[in-house]
């Protein structure tokens, strides 16, 4: 039995460990000198669907350290302000048929409207059949050129994934996910004055799917609000969607 599991781990590609949540943060990093290109589409339904598209490039500096940038693209195909990020996996434990790991994330968002820094911590447990993730992120907002400073915020994510069919490397692979995403944002300020009708907290239930074929992947999911306690009812949303196309080489 142990020999069977050992041979399975030898012939199974590293891509089976490469899954990360759709809306949450995972500990996965690229292999050394690996490159990931992604096209990311996000939608928010709030009295009309609002779309946001982004291009993302990530490079594996080492087997435990990756860095990259994200470029938003508007409806006229113009590039917006970039976001820079780096993720470092500081702990990894391999055992029979499974792996645990933990990473830290640092990200800078250069948006003209809402610039700021994000620091995150992610943990994951992965096996051939099931996945578990947990992450915590904190965003420190910066004041923009108009004197507006968005509120600082926290995100907490708990995620489970399940692979119903155990397939080989040359076959399509499917993982179903369900996420619990919590968000809290402080009130914004403009020129030092607190905006009372800003900020609040939300909790989402987010089903999704991760489909891969060798080095190509599709991630899709929807965030359904369970709780919305916003200081301005106009900030409440009906749902969020996300679709990501990834290519590793």
C-alpha positions in Angstrom: 0.0 0.0 0.0 2.8 2.5 0.9 4.6 1.6 -2.2 1.5 2.4 -4.2 1.2 5.8 -2.6 4.8 6.6 -3.1 4.6 5.8 -6.8 1.5 7.9 -7.1 3.3 10.9 -5.6 6.2 10.4 -8.0 4.1 10.3 -11.2 1.6 13.0 -10.1 2.5 16.5 -11.4 3.2 19.4 -9.1 0.1 21.1 -10.6 -2.2 19.0 -8.2 -0.7 21.1 -5.4 -1.2 24.4 -7.4 -4.8 25.1 -6.5 -5.6 28.3 -4.6 -9.1 29.6 -3.6 -11.1 31.7 -6.0 -11.8 34.7 -3.6 -9.6 33.9 -0.7 -5.8 33.7 -0.4 -3.8 30.4 -0.7 -0.2 29.5 0.2 0.7 28.3 -3.3 3.8 29.7 -5.0 5.3 29.0 -8.4 8.2 26.7 -9.0 11.6 28.3 -9.6 11.7 30.3 -12.9 8.1 29.5 -13.5 5.8 32.1 -15.1 2.0 32.4 -14.7 -0.1 34.6 -16.9 -3.7 35.2 -15.9 -6.7 37.0 -17.3 -9.1 37.9 -14.4 -12.7 39.2 -14.8 -14.7 40.4 -11.8 -18.3 41.5 -11.7 -20.4 43.3 -9.0 -24.2 43.4 -9.1 -25.5 46.6 -7.5 -28.3 48.2 -9.5 -26.4 47.1 -12.6 -23.5 44.8 -13.3 -20.1 46.5 -13.0 -17.2 44.7 -14.6 -13.5 44.9 -14.0 -10.9 43.0 -16.0 -7.2 42.6 -15.1 -4.0 41.0 -16.5 -1.7 39.3 -14.0 1.9 38.1 -14.4 3.7 36.1 -11.7 7.3 34.9 -11.7 8.8 32.2 -9.4 12.0 33.6 -8.0 12.7 30.5 -6.0 10.6 27.4 -5.2 9.2 29.3 -2.2 9.2 32.9 -3.4 7.1 34.5 -6.2 6.5 38.1 -7.2 4.3 39.7 -9.9 2.1 42.6 -11.0 -1.5 43.1 -11.9 -2.7 45.6 -14.5 -6.4 46.5 -14.6 -7.9 47.0 -18.1 -10.9 49.3 -18.8 -13.6 48.9 -21.4 -11.4 50.8 -24.0 -8.5 48.3 -23.4 -6.5 51.0 -21.6 -4.2 49.9 -18.8 -4.8 51.3 -15.3 -2.6 51.7 -12.2 -0.6 48.6 -11.4 -0.6 46.5 -8.3 2.6 44.8 -7.2 2.7 41.7 -4.9 5.1 39.2 -3.5 4.4 35.9 -1.8 6.8 33.8 0.3 6.2 30.3 1.5 8.0 30.0 4.9 6.7 26.6 5.9 6.0 23.3 4.1 5.3 19.8 5.4 5.0 16.8 3.1 3.5 13.5 4.3 2.0 10.4 2.8 -0.4 11.7 0.0 -0.7 15.2 1.4 1.0 18.5 1.9 0.6 21.4 4.3 2.1 24.9 3.8 1.9 28.5 4.9 2.8 31.7 3.1 2.9 35.5 3.7 1.8 38.1 1.2 2.7 41.7 0.7 0.9 43.7 -2.0 0.8 47.4 -3.0 -2.1 48.8 -4.9 -1.4 52.0 -6.8 -5.0 52.9 -7.6 -5.5 56.7 -7.9 -8.8 56.3 -6.1 -7.8 53.9 -3.3 -4.1 53.3 -2.9 -2.9 51.1 -0.1 -0.8 48.2 1.3 -2.1 44.7 1.9 -0.4 42.1 4.2 -1.7 38.6 4.3 -1.1 35.2 5.9 -2.3 31.9 4.3 -2.4 28.3 5.3 -3.4 25.3 3.2 -3.8 21.5 3.5 -3.9 19.6 0.2 -4.4 16.0 -0.7 -5.4 14.0 -3.8 -9.1 14.1 -2.7 -9.6 17.2 -0.5 -8.4 20.7 0.3 -8.6 23.1 3.2 -7.4 26.7 3.3 -7.5 29.6 5.8 -6.2 33.2 5.3 -6.2 36.6 7.0 -5.5 39.9 5.2 -5.2 43.4 6.4 -5.3 46.5 4.2 -3.7 49.8 5.2 -5.2 52.6 3.1 -3.3 55.6 1.9 -4.6 59.1 1.2 -5.1 59.9 -2.5 -4.4 63.1 -4.3 -7.9 64.4 -3.5 -7.4 64.0 0.2 -9.7 60.9 0.4 -8.5 58.0 2.5 -10.5 54.8 2.3 -11.0 52.9 5.6 -8.5 50.2 6.7 -9.9 46.7 6.4 -9.7 43.0 7.2 -10.5 39.9 5.3 -10.9 36.4 6.7 -11.4 33.4 4.5 -12.2 29.7 5.3 -12.3 27.4 2.3 -12.9 23.7 1.6 -12.3 21.9 -1.7 -13.2 18.4 -3.0 -12.0 16.5 -6.0 -14.7 13.9 -6.9 -12.8 12.2 -9.7 -9.1 11.2 -9.4 -7.7 11.6 -12.9 -4.2 11.5 -14.5 -2.0 14.2 -15.6 -3.1 14.2 -19.3 -6.8 14.3 -18.2 -9.0 17.2 -17.1 -9.1 17.8 -13.4 -12.0 19.3 -11.5 -12.1 20.6 -7.9 -15.3 22.0 -6.4 -14.9 24.7 -3.7 -17.0 26.4 -1.1 -15.7 29.5 0.7 -16.8 31.6 3.7 -15.5 35.1 3.1 -15.7 37.8 5.8 -14.9 41.5 5.2 -14.7 44.5 7.5 -13.8 48.0 6.5 -13.5 51.1 8.7 -15.1 54.4 7.7 -13.3 56.5 5.1 -11.9 60.0 5.7 -11.6 63.1 3.4 -9.2 65.9 4.5 -9.3 64.4 8.0 -13.1 64.4 8.3 -14.8 61.0 8.9 -17.4 59.9 6.4 -20.1 58.4 8.5 -21.9 56.7 5.5 -18.9 54.6 4.6 -17.5 51.3 5.8 -19.2 48.3 7.3 -18.9 44.5 7.3 -20.0 41.6 5.1 -20.1 37.8 5.1 -20.3 35.8 1.9 -20.9 32.1 1.0 -19.0 31.4 -2.2 -19.4 28.3 -4.3 -16.9 27.8 -7.1 -15.0 25.4 -9.4 -11.4 25.0 -10.4 -10.8 23.1 -13.7 -7.4 22.3 -15.0 -5.9 20.6 -18.1 -2.1 20.2 -17.7 -0.8 23.8 -17.5 -4.1 25.6 -18.2 -6.7 26.4 -15.6 -10.1 28.0 -15.2 -11.4 29.3 -11.9 -15.0 30.5 -11.5 -17.2 31.4 -8.6 -19.9 33.6 -7.1 -20.1 35.4 -3.8 -23.5 35.4 -2.2 -24.0 37.7 0.8 -25.2 36.1 4.0 -24.8 39.2 6.2 -24.4 42.9 5.1 -24.1 45.5 7.9 -23.0 48.6 5.9 -23.2 52.1 7.2 -24.7 53.1 3.9 -27.4 50.8 2.5 -26.4 51.9 -1.0 -23.1 50.0 -0.5 -24.9 46.7 -0.2 -24.6 44.4 -3.2 -26.6 41.5 -4.6 -23.6 39.3 -5.5 -20.1 39.2 -6.9 -18.7 36.9 -9.6 -15.2 36.0 -10.7 -13.7 34.2 -13.7 -10.0 33.6 -14.0 -8.0 32.0 -16.9 -4.5 30.9 -15.9 -1.6 29.6 -17.9 1.7 28.2 -16.4 4.8 27.7 -18.4 
